[in-house]
Amino acid sequence: MKKNIKRALDKTPLITIVIDIDRNVTYYNNFAKQKFLFLEEGRDINTVIRSTDLNIFINKAFSEKKDFKVEFQPSNFEDWYFIADLVFFHENDGSDSELTMMLTDQTMLYSYEKMRTDFVANVSHELRTPLSSIVGYIETIKNDINLDKTTTHKFLDIMEDQAWRMTRLVEDLLLLSKYETEDKPLQFKEVEIVKVVQSAIDNLNKKIEDKNLKVILDDHYNKKIISLNSDSMIQVFINIIDNAIKYCQEGSNINVALKEAMVDDNIYVQVKIEDQGEGISSEHLGRLTERFYRIDKNRSRDLGGTGLGLSIVKHIINRHNGKLTIESELEKGSTFSVYLPALN
């Protein structure tokens, strides 16, 4: 390959690799080396990028002396996706001994598309079950003229529960969309953090009483005041404490403690929420804030969960430049710690 072509390819903002007819690498630019660390001149391209689809079109390009475009996923990099333009830069002697592969990395685009399709599939699934239940009971009530009043009321109660389930899902979807899009900044004010936490607890009083739980609030944060968006942070603590209520044994305690904490040389307010529930296996901890991720899907739905609560928590805390940690041990309970930047 001529030097002027190499200089041009060095400036090309695409992964560029040139191979000869024996599939050996004769040239690569910096973008290619950054992506494929084992790339070297003289190396067989199949030892760097393994793809049946790519190989088929390399063979066609050399045999037909034509340019091709191919979309492929390397078998040795399963989460990567590329579009490859296979191009001949014709020399003056008319020989086509080298093939230039210009790769466009589509990995992020594919990841976003997979997230979108998974999200749509999850929402559809979550809505289908209550809708099917409501439609089924409506048909029964309409078609069974001998249905007694007690049974009718029972069916109506079930339909109401399913309608509220859909309502909670739609509300959580709207809330999650609001925080994910970040279309406008949150309005922050200086407030007493303990009052925000107490407000969340007050919102959950009925659930706490129904399960005969005791929420113990210990405020050891002497500075009291921090800057935050009260409404969104109340939502954070409602979601976390509500989860603790759902998975706690009746008559147990939920401990909420506030104190100053140092993380990565920065001062935070730590709000630690500790329950005495059934706990969570370690393999689940890293995925709890994913949308629609559930440890036990059927039980979570039975308890009224939408699978979006902790995802909303994560986004709100991120917008406060805070941190969330989750620790848990089976049969002993879970601890959720929210860290919010303290005022200087």
VOPAGU-2260 file (C-alpha; in pm, 1 decimal, decimal comma):
REM VOPAGU-2260
SITE   aa  ch    i         X         Y         Z
SITE  MET   A    0       0,0       0,0       0,0
SITE  LYS   A    1     132,1     343,9     -93,5
SITE  LYS   A    2     248,3     583,3     180,4
SITE  ASN   A    3       0,9     856,5      86,3
SITE  ILE   A    4    -290,3     613,7     125,9
SITE  LYS   A    5    -154,2     500,4     463,6
SITE  ARG   A    6    -124,9     861,8     578,1
SITE  ALA   A    7    -487,6     919,4     478,0
SITE  LEU   A    8    -604,8     606,6     661,1
SITE  ASP   A    9    -410,0     711,9     972,2
SITE  LYS   A   10    -638,5    1017,8     986,0
SITE  THR   A   11    -958,3     822,0     920,7
SITE  PRO   A   12   -1174,9     810,4    1237,2
SITE  LEU   A   13   -1264,7     445,9    1170,4
SITE  ILE   A   14   -1107,7     117,2    1269,5
SITE  THR   A   15    -899,3      39,4     959,5
SITE  ILE   A   16    -715,2    -286,7     889,7
SITE  VAL   A   17    -552,6    -394,8     562,8
SITE  ILE   A   18    -498,5    -763,6     483,0
SITE  ASP   A   19    -338,4    -950,8     193,8
SITE  ILE   A   20    -487,1   -1242,6       4,1
SITE  ASP   A   21    -346,4   -1484,7     265,2
SITE  ARG   A   22    -548,0   -1297,7     535,7
SITE  ASN   A   23    -230,6   -1158,2     695,9
SITE  VAL   A   24    -242,0    -803,3     835,8
SITE  THR   A   25     -25,1    -561,2     636,9
SITE  TYR   A   26    -141,0    -235,8     799,5
SITE  TYR   A   27    -365,4    -100,7    1079,0
SITE  ASN   A   28    -430,9     246,5    1217,8
SITE  ASN   A   29    -434,0     364,1    1578,9
SITE  PHE   A   30    -811,5     321,2    1612,0
SITE  ALA   A   31    -774,8     -46,7    1520,0
SITE  LYS   A   32    -493,8    -104,3    1770,4
SITE  GLN   A   33    -695,2      61,5    2048,0
SITE  LYS   A   34    -986,1    -172,5    1980,5
SITE  PHE   A   35    -792,0    -493,8    1913,2
SITE  LEU   A   36    -488,1    -500,9    2141,4
SITE  PHE   A   37    -339,5    -818,0    1986,7
SITE  LEU   A   38    -336,6    -671,0    1637,1
SITE  GLU   A   39       8,9    -694,9    1470,4
SITE  GLU   A   40     141,1    -680,7    1115,4
SITE  GLY   A   41     187,8   -1025,9     969,7
SITE  ARG   A   42     -75,2   -1177,5    1195,7
SITE  ASP   A   43    -364,7   -1379,9    1053,1
SITE  ILE   A   44    -678,2   -1163,2    1082,2
SITE  ASN   A   45    -875,7   -1472,9    1192,4
SITE  THR   A   46    -673,5   -1487,6    1515,1
SITE  VAL   A   47    -777,0   -1127,8    1593,5
SITE  ILE   A   48   -1136,9   -1115,2    1470,3
SITE  ARG   A   49   -1328,1   -1441,3    1446,5
SITE  SER   A   50   -1641,0   -1416,4    1235,5
SITE  THR   A   51   -1790,1   -1657,5     983,4
SITE  ASP   A   52   -1989,0   -1376,1     815,8
SITE  LEU   A   53   -1682,0   -1155,6     780,4
SITE  ASN   A   54   -1477,4   -1443,9     637,0
SITE  ILE   A   55   -1741,1   -1523,2     375,8
SITE  PHE   A   56   -1735,6   -1166,4     244,4
SITE  ILE   A   57   -1355,3   -1143,9     256,4
SITE  ASN   A   58   -1347,3   -1454,0      32,9
SITE  LYS   A   59   -1607,0   -1300,6    -201,8
SITE  ALA   A   60   -1418,3    -971,7    -217,2
SITE  PHE   A   61   -1091,0   -1136,8    -318,1
SITE  SER   A   62   -1253,7   -1381,5    -562,2
SITE  GLU   A   63   -1481,7   -1127,1    -731,1
SITE  LYS   A   64   -1253,0    -823,1    -691,2
SITE  LYS   A   65   -1549,7    -623,4    -563,7
SITE  ASP   A   66   -1620,8    -403,4    -261,5
SITE  PHE   A   67   -1868,3    -531,3      -3,7
SITE  LYS   A   68   -2042,2    -418,3     314,2
SITE  VAL   A   69   -2114,7    -670,0     591,1
SITE  GLU   A   70   -2266,3    -651,6     938,0
SITE  PHE   A   71   -2116,5    -896,4    1187,2
SITE  GLN   A   72   -2062,3    -990,6    1549,3
SITE  PRO   A   73   -1721,0   -1143,1    1634,2
SITE  SER   A   74   -1750,1   -1480,3    1806,1
SITE  ASN   A   75   -1451,7   -1394,2    2029,2
SITE  PHE   A   76   -1613,0   -1061,9    2134,7
SITE  GLU   A   77   -1977,6   -1157,3    2181,6
SITE  ASP   A   78   -2098,5    -814,9    2296,7
SITE  TRP   A   79   -1940,3    -625,3    2004,8
SITE  TYR   A   80   -2110,6    -538,6    1675,9
SITE  PHE   A   81   -1956,2    -391,0    1361,1
SITE  ILE   A   82   -2037,2    -284,6    1007,4
SITE  ALA   A   83   -1740,6    -355,6     781,7
SITE  ASP   A   84   -1675,1    -183,1     447,9
SITE  LEU   A   85   -1443,7    -407,8     246,6
SITE  VAL   A   86   -1268,3    -185,5      -6,3
SITE  PHE   A   87    -996,5    -225,8    -268,6
SITE  PHE   A   88    -770,5      73,7    -328,7
SITE  HIS   A   89    -668,1      -5,9    -684,6
SITE  GLU   A   90    -297,4      35,4    -767,6
SITE  ASN   A   91    -176,3     164,4   -1103,5
SITE  ASP   A   92     -74,6    -184,4   -1214,6
SITE  GLY   A   93    -434,1    -299,4   -1173,6
SITE  SER   A   94    -350,2    -555,6    -904,0
SITE  ASP   A   95    -584,3    -599,8    -610,1
SITE  SER   A   96    -354,9    -778,8    -367,1
SITE  GLU   A   97    -471,8    -600,6     -50,8
SITE  LEU   A   98    -816,8    -554,1      97,5
SITE  THR   A   99    -894,9    -264,3     328,8
SITE  MET   A  100   -1145,8    -329,8     606,8
SITE  MET   A  101   -1302,5     -15,9     756,6
SITE  LEU   A  102   -1506,0    -106,1    1065,9
SITE  THR   A  103   -1779,9     107,8    1218,3
SITE  ASP   A  104   -1837,1      13,2    1581,6
SITE  GLN   A  105   -2212,4     -38,0    1634,7
SITE  THR   A  106   -2183,8    -185,2    1984,7
SITE  MET   A  107   -2339,2     108,0    2169,9
SITE  LEU   A  108   -2620,6     141,5    1914,8
SITE  TYR   A  109   -2702,3    -229,5    1944,7
SITE  SER   A  110   -2692,9    -205,5    2324,9
SITE  TYR   A  111   -2939,4      83,4    2320,9
SITE  GLU   A  112   -3163,1    -103,2    2078,0
SITE  LYS   A  113   -3155,7    -414,8    2296,7
SITE  MET   A  114   -3240,1    -203,0    2602,1
SITE  ARG   A  115   -3529,7     -46,3    2411,6
SITE  THR   A  116   -3673,1    -378,7    2291,3
SITE  ASP   A  117   -3627,0    -537,9    2634,8
SITE  PHE   A  118   -3797,0    -239,0    2795,1
SITE  VAL   A  119   -4095,9    -256,0    2557,7
SITE  ALA   A  120   -4121,6    -633,1    2610,2
SITE  ASN   A  121   -4111,8    -593,0    2989,7
SITE  VAL   A  122   -4374,1    -316,2    2993,1
SITE  SER   A  123   -4598,7    -517,7    2762,2
SITE  HIS   A  124   -4564,6    -822,4    2984,7
SITE  GLU   A  125   -4632,8    -625,5    3302,7
SITE  LEU   A  126   -4948,4    -471,1    3153,8
SITE  ARG   A  127   -5076,5    -784,4    2981,7
SITE  THR   A  128   -5129,9    -984,7    3301,7
SITE  PRO   A  129   -5356,4    -736,2    3484,8
SITE  LEU   A  130   -5537,8    -646,7    3162,1
SITE  SER   A  131   -5609,4   -1014,0    3091,7
SITE  SER   A  132   -5735,5   -1054,7    3447,2
SITE  ILE   A  133   -5967,5    -752,3    3422,4
SITE  VAL   A  134   -6104,1    -854,0    3081,1
SITE  GLY   A  135   -6161,4   -1210,9    3201,5
SITE  TYR   A  136   -6362,0   -1104,2    3506,3
SITE  ILE   A  137   -6563,1    -850,1    3304,5
SITE  GLU   A  138   -6663,4   -1123,9    3059,1
SITE  THR   A  139   -6760,8   -1352,9    3347,0
SITE  ILE   A  140   -6978,5   -1085,0    3511,6
SITE  LYS   A  141   -7145,0    -996,1    3178,5
SITE  ASN   A  142   -7209,9   -1351,4    3064,2
SITE  ASP   A  143   -7307,2   -1527,0    3387,6
SITE  ILE   A  144   -7657,3   -1406,1    3473,2
SITE  ASN   A  145   -7669,3   -1633,9    3779,7
SITE  LEU   A  146   -7363,2   -1478,1    3943,6
SITE  ASP   A  147   -7444,5   -1393,3    4306,3
SITE  LYS   A  148   -7371,9   -1055,5    4463,6
SITE  THR   A  149   -7091,7   -1184,2    4689,5
SITE  THR   A  150   -6898,8   -1338,1    4399,9
SITE  THR   A  151   -6955,5   -1028,1    4186,6
SITE  HIS   A  152   -6807,8    -805,9    4458,2
SITE  LYS   A  153   -6512,4   -1044,5    4493,3
SITE  PHE   A  154   -6444,3   -1018,1    4118,8
SITE  LEU   A  155   -6478,1    -639,4    4130,6
SITE  ASP   A  156   -6225,7    -621,8    4416,4
SITE  ILE   A  157   -5977,2    -825,6    4213,0
SITE  MET   A  158   -6034,5    -600,9    3910,4
SITE  GLU   A  159   -5976,2    -293,4    4125,7
SITE  ASP   A  160   -5648,8    -436,9    4256,8
SITE  GLN   A  161   -5530,7    -508,9    3901,7
SITE  ALA   A  162   -5631,4    -159,8    3785,2
SITE  TRP   A  163   -5428,9      -4,9    4069,0
SITE  ARG   A  164   -5137,0    -228,9    3976,3
SITE  MET   A  165   -5142,2     -85,8    3624,1
SITE  THR   A  166   -5177,0     266,1    3764,9
SITE  ARG   A  167   -4866,3     218,4    3982,3
SITE  LEU   A  168   -4674,2      86,1    3683,5
SITE  VAL   A  169   -4771,0     382,8    3462,8
SITE  GLU   A  170   -4685,0     629,1    3741,8
SITE  ASP   A  171   -4344,1     466,2    3793,9
SITE  LEU   A  172   -4278,8     465,6    3418,4
SITE  LEU   A  173   -4355,4     837,7    3399,3
SITE  LEU   A  174   -4138,4     906,1    3702,5
SITE  LEU   A  175   -3849,1     702,4    3564,3
SITE  SER   A  176   -3878,6     877,1    3226,9
SITE  LYS   A  177   -3871,4    1214,3    3401,8
SITE  TYR   A  178   -3543,2    1140,4    3580,1
SITE  GLU   A  179   -3378,6     953,3    3290,3
SITE  THR   A  180   -3434,9    1227,7    3033,7
SITE  GLU   A  181   -3299,8    1500,3    3263,1
SITE  ASP   A  182   -3476,7    1756,2    3046,4
SITE  LYS   A  183   -3458,1    2017,3    3321,1
SITE  PRO   A  184   -3248,3    2047,5    3637,9
SITE  LEU   A  185   -3392,6    1966,9    3977,6
SITE  GLN   A  186   -3458,7    2262,1    4205,7
SITE  PHE   A  187   -3243,9    2228,8    4517,5
SITE  LYS   A  188   -3309,4    2393,9    4855,5
SITE  GLU   A  189   -3138,4    2377,4    5191,7
SITE  VAL   A  190   -3348,0    2157,4    5420,6
SITE  GLU   A  191   -3312,4    1940,9    5729,3
SITE  ILE   A  192   -3240,3    1593,4    5601,3
SITE  VAL   A  193   -3409,0    1427,6    5901,3
SITE  LYS   A  194   -3737,7    1599,1    5810,7
SITE  VAL   A  195   -3718,2    1456,0    5457,7
SITE  VAL   A  196   -3662,3    1104,5    5594,5
SITE  GLN   A  197   -3940,4    1146,6    5852,6
SITE  SER   A  198   -4180,0    1259,0    5578,7
SITE  ALA   A  199   -4110,7     936,8    5387,4
SITE  ILE   A  200   -4176,8     731,1    5700,5
SITE  ASP   A  201   -4502,3     921,6    5765,3
SITE  ASN   A  202   -4618,0     841,9    5411,0
SITE  LEU   A  203   -4581,0     472,0    5490,2
SITE  ASN   A  204   -4745,3     473,1    5834,9
SITE  LYS   A  205   -5043,8     260,4    5733,6
SITE  LYS   A  206   -4824,3     -12,4    5581,9
SITE  ILE   A  207   -4600,0      -1,9    5890,4
SITE  GLU   A  208   -4898,4     -39,5    6124,0
SITE  ASP   A  209   -5064,5    -311,1    5913,3
SITE  LYS   A  210   -4752,6    -525,7    5948,3
SITE  ASN   A  211   -4695,5    -434,9    6314,3
SITE  LEU   A  212   -4346,9    -299,7    6236,0
SITE  LYS   A  213   -4141,4     -47,6    6427,2
SITE  VAL   A  214   -3930,4     210,9    6241,1
SITE  ILE   A  215   -3652,2     344,5    6463,2
SITE  LEU   A  216   -3503,9     675,5    6344,4
SITE  ASP   A  217   -3165,0     777,2    6490,9
SITE  ASP   A  218   -3038,8    1119,4    6384,5
SITE  HIS   A  219   -2665,9    1161,8    6452,7
SITE  TYR   A  220   -2607,3    1421,3    6181,9
SITE  ASN   A  221   -2516,1    1735,1    6375,6
SITE  LYS   A  222   -2508,8    1980,2    6084,1
SITE  LYS   A  223   -2874,7    1900,6    6004,6
SITE  ILE   A  224   -2899,2    2105,8    5681,6
SITE  ILE   A  225   -2810,7    1983,9    5330,6
SITE  SER   A  226   -2904,2    2094,6    4978,7
SITE  LEU   A  227   -3144,0    1869,5    4790,0
SITE  ASN   A  228   -3472,5    1840,3    4605,8
SITE  SER   A  229   -3716,0    1741,0    4881,9
SITE  ASP   A  230   -3988,9    1581,1    4667,2
SITE  SER   A  231   -3751,8    1353,2    4476,7
SITE  MET   A  232   -3553,5    1251,0    4786,4
SITE  ILE   A  233   -3873,7    1171,8    4976,5
SITE  GLN   A  234   -3952,9     939,8    4683,2
SITE  VAL   A  235   -3610,9     774,2    4727,2
SITE  PHE   A  236   -3666,7     699,4    5095,0
SITE  ILE   A  237   -4027,9     590,2    5036,1
SITE  ASN   A  238   -3912,2     338,0    4775,0
SITE  ILE   A  239   -3633,1     195,5    4992,9
SITE  ILE   A  240   -3835,8     180,9    5315,5
SITE  ASP   A  241   -4136,8      38,8    5129,0
SITE  ASN   A  242   -3914,8    -246,6    5005,9
SITE  ALA   A  243   -3800,0    -306,9    5363,3
SITE  ILE   A  244   -4164,1    -321,9    5476,5
SITE  LYS   A  245   -4255,8    -571,7    5202,1
SITE  TYR   A  246   -3981,0    -818,2    5283,4
SITE  CYS   A  247   -3968,7    -778,6    5665,9
SITE  GLN   A  248   -4116,6   -1029,5    5903,4
SITE  GLU   A  249   -4423,3    -906,0    6090,7
SITE  GLY   A  250   -4336,6    -740,1    6421,7
SITE  SER   A  251   -3972,6    -673,4    6330,4
SITE  ASN   A  252   -3777,6    -346,0    6327,1
SITE  ILE   A  253   -3652,0    -119,3    6049,4
SITE  ASN   A  254   -3358,9      93,9    6164,6
SITE  VAL   A  255   -3291,6     428,2    5993,7
SITE  ALA   A  256   -2973,7     610,5    6097,5
SITE  LEU   A  257   -2829,3     946,1    5983,6
SITE  LYS   A  258   -2465,4    1041,0    6027,9
SITE  GLU   A  259   -2171,2    1210,6    5858,9
SITE  ALA   A  260   -1949,8     982,7    5648,6
SITE  MET   A  261   -1628,5    1018,1    5448,4
SITE  VAL   A  262   -1624,4     853,1    5104,3
SITE  ASP   A  263   -1334,2     897,2    4859,4
SITE  ASP   A  264   -1208,8    1197,8    5059,4
SITE  ASN   A  265   -1548,1    1369,6    5030,6
SITE  ILE   A  266   -1791,6    1439,6    5314,1
SITE  TYR   A  267   -2141,8    1294,5    5279,7
SITE  VAL   A  268   -2455,4    1251,8    5484,2
SITE  GLN   A  269   -2522,6     879,8    5514,9
SITE  VAL   A  270   -2882,7     764,8    5552,1
SITE  LYS   A  271   -2865,1     395,2    5639,6
SITE  ILE   A  272   -3185,2     188,8    5619,2
SITE  GLU   A  273   -3147,3    -152,7    5775,5
SITE  ASP   A  274   -3418,2    -419,4    5780,8
SITE  GLN   A  275   -3449,2    -762,1    5940,7
SITE  GLY   A  276   -3591,6    -929,0    5631,9
SITE  GLU   A  277   -3503,3   -1241,3    5440,1
SITE  GLY   A  278   -3196,7   -1090,0    5273,5
SITE  ILE   A  279   -3068,4   -1103,1    4917,0
SITE  SER   A  280   -2814,3   -1340,5    4758,9
SITE  SER   A  281   -2488,2   -1174,8    4657,2
SITE  GLU   A  282   -2532,3   -1256,8    4285,7
SITE  HIS   A  283   -2838,6   -1029,7    4272,1
SITE  LEU   A  284   -2695,7    -722,7    4447,7
SITE  GLY   A  285   -2528,6    -568,1    4141,1
SITE  ARG   A  286   -2849,0    -583,6    3934,8
SITE  LEU   A  287   -3111,2    -460,4    4180,2
SITE  THR   A  288   -3125,0    -110,7    4026,6
SITE  GLU   A  289   -3186,7    -241,6    3672,9
SITE  ARG   A  290   -3530,0    -172,2    3528,9
SITE  PHE   A  291   -3771,9    -461,8    3589,2
SITE  TYR   A  292   -3504,9    -674,3    3757,5
SITE  ARG   A  293   -3664,3    -897,3    4020,0
SITE  ILE   A  294   -3523,3   -1175,6    4234,7
SITE  ASP   A  295   -3859,6   -1353,1    4263,3
SITE  LYS   A  296   -4087,9   -1214,1    3991,8
SITE  ASN   A  297   -4411,5   -1372,0    4109,4
SITE  ARG   A  298   -4363,6   -1274,0    4472,0
SITE  SER   A  299   -4265,1    -918,5    4381,4
SITE  ARG   A  300   -4583,7    -876,1    4175,3
SITE  ASP   A  301   -4793,8   -1028,2    4453,1
SITE  LEU   A  302   -4650,2    -768,0    4692,5
SITE  GLY   A  303   -4739,1    -486,3    4452,2
SITE  GLY   A  304   -4393,7    -414,8    4310,6
SITE  THR   A  305   -4346,3    -273,1    3961,4
SITE  GLY   A  306   -3977,7    -361,3    3925,3
SITE  LEU   A  307   -3889,6       7,2    3875,3
SITE  GLY   A  308   -3856,6     139,9    4230,8
SITE  LEU   A  309   -3481,3      97,6    4277,3
SITE  SER   A  310   -3411,1     214,0    3923,0
SITE  ILE   A  311   -3590,9     539,9    4010,6
SITE  VAL   A  312   -3387,6     557,2    4333,8
SITE  LYS   A  313   -3061,3     522,4    4140,7
SITE  HIS   A  314   -3145,9     800,6    3894,6
SITE  ILE   A  315   -3255,5    1045,9    4164,1
SITE  ILE   A  316   -2942,8     983,9    4372,8
SITE  ASN   A  317   -2722,9    1025,3    4064,5
SITE  ARG   A  318   -2885,2    1362,0    3995,2
SITE  HIS   A  319   -2793,2    1463,1    4350,3
SITE  ASN   A  320   -2429,7    1356,1    4287,5
SITE  GLY   A  321   -2481,3    1097,0    4557,8
SITE  LYS   A  322   -2409,9     727,9    4598,7
SITE  LEU   A  323   -2611,4     416,7    4680,1
SITE  THR   A  324   -2469,5     101,5    4838,7
SITE  ILE   A  325   -2653,2    -223,4    4909,2
SITE  GLU   A  326   -2538,8    -490,8    5150,7
SITE  SER   A  327   -2732,7    -803,7    5234,8
SITE  GLU   A  328   -2708,0   -1147,3    5386,5
SITE  LEU   A  329   -2964,1   -1423,8    5350,1
SITE  GLU   A  330   -3186,2   -1474,5    5655,3
SITE  LYS   A  331   -3031,8   -1169,0    5825,2
SITE  GLY   A  332   -3160,1    -870,7    5628,5
SITE  SER   A  333   -3046,2    -590,2    5400,3
SITE  THR   A  334   -2887,2    -249,0    5442,2
SITE  PHE   A  335   -2939,8      31,1    5189,2
SITE  SER   A  336   -2713,8     333,8    5239,0
SITE  VAL   A  337   -2781,0     662,9    5062,0
SITE  TYR   A  338   -2490,7     908,6    5056,7
SITE  LEU   A  339   -2567,5    1272,8    4978,1
SITE  PRO   A  340   -2306,6    1550,9    4952,3
SITE  ALA   A  341   -2281,0    1752,5    5272,9
SITE  LEU   A  342   -2267,7    2131,2    5276,8
SITE  ASN   A  343   -1924,7    2281,2    5337,3
